[in-house]
Every structure is written in structure tokens, then in C-alpha cells.
Amino acid sequence: MSDATYNFSGRVAVVTGGLQGIGAAIVAAYRQMGATVVIWDMAAEDDLGAGQLKVDVSDVGSVDRAADATLNAHGKLDILVNNAGFAGATLPVERYDHDAWGHIINVNLTGTFNVCRRLVPALKANGWGRIVNIASLAGKEGTPNAAAYSASKAGVIALTKSLGKELAGSGVLANVVAPAAVDTSLLDQMSSEHVAVMLAKSPMGRLGQPREVAEMVLWLSSNSCSFNTGAVFDLSGGRATY
């Protein structure tokens, strides 16, 4: 149950990686507030009637196909949440597989670029729009043994800052959320020791919850957010230092 209430009736949103974890919480929150949501996810069925499309955000052709289908079905787009991501193994740089590095960068950073590049024109056409990109505190701090993930999320932060400035006069706001460790299946890709280190760094002594990320995303994509763009919003339980 959401603590704040928004009216997203008539709004159309795309949420990438929306079938589980943070993405699923965001989708549920939007729908609770009346939005029409299309989930783009590798694990989705191609079923616009069910509000989902099978999309590989790292593949330009897949993104183009999904964009055409979404816009043809709904006629517009109001909100974009780039949440699709991949953590990968936790290993030191000298042991990191080159192909694994490339996959993480392609999904997390290039995937966010691919989706923004394709959907920003539709948002601008409205004269109103909201983009919320999901990064990570790792993109600000640099997490040991997670260089690829940290680098990809640092790129998402910089991309969002640049995009926010580009769109500042268009009515479209672009912001980024940088959570610390959140209690999702993404943590299963990491070693238990790595997760324990992240947890130990939290002054609150706990993991974040997907619902808490969704609450911030709701505000950032509402009319209540009107003078923030290109900004980074931490969700760290007190861990963030800048």
C-alpha cells in the first residue's frame, strides 16, 4: 500500500525489467494509481493486452519493435522507467571475463541509452513527460569486485544528468534513483560475502525494500516533481556520503 497518493489516470508508462523485484514494485504502484503500464522485459510474453512485451534492451531492433508496438497501441507515452539491469559476478578486475564485462555494460548502460534514444521523441511530443532511470549507489561509490556494474551505473547517472539538461525546456524531466542494496533476486547474482559487506555499510542496518524505491519513482514521475531534472536521488539507509 502506498503512503502517498497520486492520480496517474490517462498516463501511459513503460517500465523496463518490470516483471520482478524493483520493476514489479514500480509497475504495481503505477497501476494502483491508475496508470496504463507496458512492461518491457526479457522474460515477458508478447501480449499487449496483458501489458507486456518481450524486449532485450541491449538490442536496438528489439527496442524499436517494442516502441512501435507500444506507441501504436496507446498513441502516446508519458512516463519511462529504465529499470532493466544485470549485476553479474563479484570478482576483482584482473579475473573478470571480458564478455561478462561487455554484457553488463550493454544491458545496464547501452540498454538505457537505446530505450531513451527511441522513446524521448514520444515524450517530447506530449510537451510533458517523466524519465526515471534506476542506477545504484555503486555508480557513485564504486563497489569493490563489481567494477563492471559500478561503471555501468556511473554511466547511467552521467547519461541522466546530460539528458536532463538537454530536455530542460521541453517539459520532460529526467532523474535518476541510486539505491543501495535492495532485497531482490538481483542479490542472488552476488556472493553472500559481497552482500554482507554492503549490508554492513548501512547505518540503518538493513536492505532497502522494492516498495521504497517505487515510492520515490512515483513522486519523480508525478506533477509534484516540477523543478528537479538531471538529479540523483539516493535511497541508501544513510550510507550515501555525497
N, C-alpha and C positions, 0 to 999 in steps of 0.2 A: 504494500500500500504506500502510495506516495505521500510525503509530508506536505509538499506544495502542490497547488492545483493550477493547471494551465489549460487553455482551450486551443487544441490543435485541429479542431473540426475544419475540414476543407484543405488541410495541409497534406501534401504528398512527400514522403520521406523515403530515401534509400539508405539502408544500413548494410554495410558490407560485413561479412563474418557474423551474421545475425542469428545463427541457429543455436549457439551455445554461449555460456559464460557471460562476459560483459555485453556482448552484442545482443544476446537473447534478453537480458535485463533491459537494455535500451529499447528494443522492439516492444516488449511488453508495456513499458512505461508510456511510449508514444501511443500505442493502441488504446491504453487506458484513458488517455487524454483526447481521444477522438481522431488521431491522425490515421491516414492510409499509409501503410508501410510496405515497401517491397524489399525483401531480404535478398541480398546477393551473397551467395556462399558456395564454396566448392562442393559441399555435401547436400545442397538443396536439390529439389526436384524442379524441373522447368514447368511451373504451374502458377501463372499469374493470378488465377482465381484464388489460389491459396496464399498469394502474396509472396512468392519466392521464385528465384531464378538461379540456375546453376552457373556460377561465374568464377573464373580464375582471374583475379585482379592483375596478375603479372602478365597476362596475355591480352594484347591490345585488341585482337579480334573478338575475344570473349567479352571484353568490356563494351566494345562498340555494339555487339549484338544485343547485350542486355540493356544498354542505354536506349537503343531504338525500340525495343520491346516495351520498356517501361514508359517512355515518352509517348509512344503510340497508344498505349493503353490508358494513360491518365492525362495526357495532354499538357502536363507541366511537371515541374519539380520545385519544391520549396526548401527541403532540408536534405543535406547529405552528411552522413556519419561514416567516416573511413575508420573502421574498426578491425578489419581483417588483418591478422598478424600471425607470425610464426616465431617461436623463441629459439629453437634449435638446441644443440648440445651445449653443455657448460664445460669448456676446455680452454687452456691457455692458447694464445695466438700461434705459437710455434707448432702446436698439434692440431690446429683447426684445418679441416678439409676445405680445399678451395671451392669445390662445388657447393658445399654446405653454406659457406660464406655467401656465394652468389645467390643461392635460393632465398636466404633470409633477406638480403638487400632487395631482391626482386619483388618479394611479396610485400614487405613492410614499407619500403620507401618508393620503389618504382611503381608498385601497385597503387599507392596513394596518389602518386602523380598521374598515372593512367586514368584513374577514375575522375580526379579533379579536372584534368585536361578535357575529358569528354563531356562532363556534366556542368561545368561552370557556365558555359553559354546558356544553358536552360535556366539556371538560377538568375543570371543577369537579365534574361528576357522578362522575368517577373518584375524586376525593379525591387525585389525583396527576396532575401534568401539567407540561409544559415549553413555554414560548413563547420563541423566539429570533427577534428582529427584526433584519434586516440594514439598518443605516444607512450612514454614511460619515463619514470624518474631516472631510469638507466641512461636515457638520452641526455640528461643534464649532468649526471654524476660520473657516468662511465662505470659499469659494473665489472669487476674482475671476472675473468673466464667467460665473459659474454660480450666479446668485442664486436661481433657482427650485429647482435641485437642492439647493443648500445649505439653503435654507429648508425644503424638504420633508423632508430628512434630519434637520435640527434638530427638526422636529416629530415625527418617528419616535422620536428619543431622548427627548423630553419625554413623549410618549404612553407609552412603555415604562416610564419612571420612575413615572408615575402609575399605570399598570396593575399594576406590581409591588407597589406599596403597597396597592392595592385587593385584590389576591389573596393577600397575605402570609399570611393564616391559612387558606387554602383547600387547601394542598398543591400549588398551581400556582405555579411560578416563572416570571417574565418578565424576560428580559435582552436587551440589545442589543449587537451587534457593530458596531464602527465601523472598517472597513478604510480604509487609504489606497488609492492606485491599485492595482488588481489586473489582471492580464493576462487580460482577457476582451474579447469583442466590444463591450462597452459603450463601450470607449475609442474605437471607430470613430465614435461619435456626436460626439466632441470633435475639435477641431483638433489637428494634430500639435504646434503650438506650446504649446497648453494642456497636452498630455500631457507634453511635455518639461519644462515648468515644474514639474509635480507630481513628476516623476522626480528633478529637480534638488534638490528639498526633502528627499529621502530620505537619511538618514545612511548607510543600507546601500547606497544607490546602485542600487536595483533595484525592479521591480514586485513586488507580492505575487502568490502563486500561489493559484488556486482551492482546491487541496488544503489549503493552510494555513488558509484560512477554514473549510473543512469540519472540520478537526481541532478548532478551537475550538468550533464548533457541536456536535460530538459530545459534548464534555465538558459544555457548558452544558445539554444535554438528557439527561444521564445522572444516575444516582443519586450519582455522585461530586460533583456540584454540588448542595449541600443548604442553603447559608446565603448564597447570592447571589440577590438579586432586585431589580429596578429598577436594575440596574447596567450601566455602559457598559464594554465590553472593546475596547481599541484593538488594531488589527493594522496597524502603521504603519512598521515598519522603523526605529523610533527617532524618527520625525518628530513624534509627539504630544508636546505640552509640558504638558498638564494632563489 
